[in-house]
């Protein structure tokens, strides 16, 4: 346990941030999973909605610093490529 008051506060702050980041990452994984399930089922309309939803979640997480902006860009690119494969078919 920390002896310095500012370190005690940092411990509390870091724990709050960790829980918040964990929640955001969980929402991200859920959104991406929903999109992938729609793609696997061949549901073009639902996949389009889920792509927009997942993209919003990725952008929000990147802007909040939960994930790196390049990671968000790479994931969005991969999701878009997957969507275009079923949209073109």
N, C-alpha and C positions, 0 to 999 in steps of 0.2 A: 504494500500500500504506500502511496506517495505521502511524503511529509510536507511537501510544499503546496500551499493553497492553490496556486495557479495550475499545478499538475493535477490536483484533485479535480479541478474544473475541466481540464483537458480530457481526463479519463471519462467524465460524464458526457462531455461534448462528443468525443470520439465514439462512444457507445451509441448515442442517438444517431449519429451519422451512419454508423455501421448498420443499424437496424433499418434506417431509411433506404440506404443503398441496396440492402438485401431485398427489401420490398419491391423496389423499382426493378431490380434484375429479375425477380420472380415474375412480375407482370410482363416484362419483356419476353421471357422464355415462354410464358403462356400465350402471348400474342403470336409469336413465331410458330409455336406448335399448332395453334388454330389455323394459321395460314397453310402450313405444310399438310395438315389433315385435309383441308379443303382441296389442295392441289392433288393429293393422292387420290381423293374421291372423284376428281375431275369436275368439281363444281366451280365453273368459271366465275359466276356472279359472286358467290360467297368468297371465293379466293380474292377477287378484286377488292371487296370490302375489307377483308382481313389484311390484305397488303397495305391498304391505306392506313388501317388501324396500327399495324406493326410499324410502319414507317413513322407515324406520329410518335409512337412510344420510343423508337430508336432516337429520333431527333431530340426529344425531350430529355432522354437519359444523357445524350451527348452534351446538350447545352447545360445540364446540371452538373456535369463532370463525373457522372457515375461510370460511364464508359468513354473511351477515347473517340474523338470525332472520326478518325480513320476507321476504327472498328465499326462504327455505325454506318459509315459509307460502304464498307465492304459487305456488311450484312444486307443493307438495302439493295445493293447491286445483285447479290446472289438471289434474294427473294424476287426481284424484278425479272431476272433471267428465268427463274422457275415459273413465274406467272406467264411470261411471254411464250414459253414452250407449250403450255396448255391453251393459251389464248389463240395461238396460231394454228393449233391442231384442229 
